[in-house]
Amino acid sequence: MESSGEDTICAIATPMGEGGVGIVRVSGDQAIAIASNIVQPRNKTSLLRLPSHRVYLSDILFDRPPKTKKSDTFFLDEALVIVMKGPRSYTGEDVVEIQTHGGPLILQSTCEALVRHGARMGEPGEFTKRAFLNGRLDLIQAEAVLDTIKATTASSLRSAQGQLRGTLTQEVGRLREELIQALAHLEASMDFVEEDISFIQTDQLAHIFQETQSTLQRLIDTFEEGRIIREGIKAAIIGRPNVGKSSLLNALLKMDRAMVSPVPGTTRDVIEETVNVGGLQMRLVDTAGLRHTEDLLEEEGMRRTRKALEETDLVLLLIDGSVGLTDEDRSLLQEHAKDRCLIVINKSDLPPKVESQEIFELIPLGRNTSQADQEKLPMVEVPFVRISARNEIGLDVLKDTIRSRFLKSIFEPGQTPMVTRLRHKAALSRARDSILQAQSSIEAGMEGECIALDMRGALDSLGEITGAVSTEDILDRIFRDFCIGK
């Protein structure tokens, strides 16, 4: 039985390569009919008549194209097959999931057979996009699916799961509902203006706007920490040559990733690796030592180092604590010991030759500001951590210091609404600006039409976050980052 299956898609849902199990998904109005052409359940019942949401041991049959010399059908693999009739499926449509052995040829052949019977290959993120279009997920939850897949730390996973369960969706939905109700009352008052009937008082509107604006600002303020939880941070290890930068990288990674040598200038390129720091993903960059040199290769390494520094969230400025400060150390401290810098004094297992006060006097704030003025200024904290990279002493303190520097919230990720994407922050900011404009309109005594216009602007901005208001361009940008099969 063949079907046109114009709107039925299929795709391999597991990573390419060999594996114990591989999964092919089919979704659409004709999913079951198309899959029935290649799936033969061992109980001899047609896939079309099998109850939904059960697992069936089946044979997968592959029929050669008619143009080949042999057009017979042969056994391809045995599989577990799940039929999920819509709307009780991930996409909200009829879905068939075929779990075969995880060989690339088996999976590819299964997809080819499905396409031959009327399906088409799905595009990246198309299954999740269909789930959104069919009302199974909103846009926040759809993005959380991708964040769940890409999560590399416990914190980022908990944050993604919180979004998927609807923590941010519920907060945005509550704000929209309150504004919709207030707008309805305002428009009703405008309709009955000649009868002098008021459905909502100006002070009530002002109170709603104040509460809404406060909530929006609170959500916006979570973005920086939310972004860090989702994306992690990028940190660069800098210092003069031979202070132990590569040793620190290796110690944090617990592997010999960078070459360690007593010869200065060994590291001539930027090396980047990822390490888990107390549940926070940190992309750690080991850089070439910064010094004056005539070596062209070493100079190119230092150029790349300076470029990497422009893109980092944190600078780990490493100093050899077993020798006195050199002119190169002093120059680096004066240039880089700022608010995104953490000073790491290495070789703490040896007799110390560098005092904290000596370093503090070189920091721009300490150098340019009198003691009396320092006491009046807000504290610019450039913390010190003493470690021994070679003997792995003080590394836990270093990790805790880095984590506390970026994650200050008392709540665990996923427990409370948190903004993790720039798209969300931008929409919330537009909604806040519209509410502020509505507040200004009330204070200026402007007509209800002007206030209503600002309220609709806020509603549209909030609607963009969940997808209540969306365009094809927004959807394309969101789903293009998904893998095929999800």
Secondary structure, 3 states (H helix, E strand, C coil): CCCCCCCCEEEECCCCCCEEEEEEEEECCCHHHHHCCCEEECCCCCHHHCCCCEEEEEEEEEECCCCCCCCCEEEEEEEEEEEECCCCCCCCCCEEEEEEEECHHHHHHHHHHHHHCCCEECCCCHHHHHHHHCCCCCHHHHHHHHHHHHCCCHHHHHHHHHHHHCHHHHHHHHHHHHHHHHHHHHHHHHHCHHHCCCCCCHHHHHHHHHHHHHHHHHHHHCHHHHHHHHHCEEEEEECCCCCCHHHHHHHHHCCCCCCCCCCCCCCCCCEEEEEEECCEEEEEEECCCCCCCCCHHHHHHHHHHHHHHCCCCEEEEEEECCCCCCHHHHHHHHHHCCCCEEEEEECCCCCCCCCHHHHHCCCHHHHHCCHHHHHHCCCCCCCEEECECCCCECHHHHHHHHHHHHCCCCCCCCCCCCCCCHHHHHHHHHHHHHHHHHHHHHHCCCCHHHHHHHHHHHHHHHHHHHCCCCCHHHHHHHHCCCCCCC
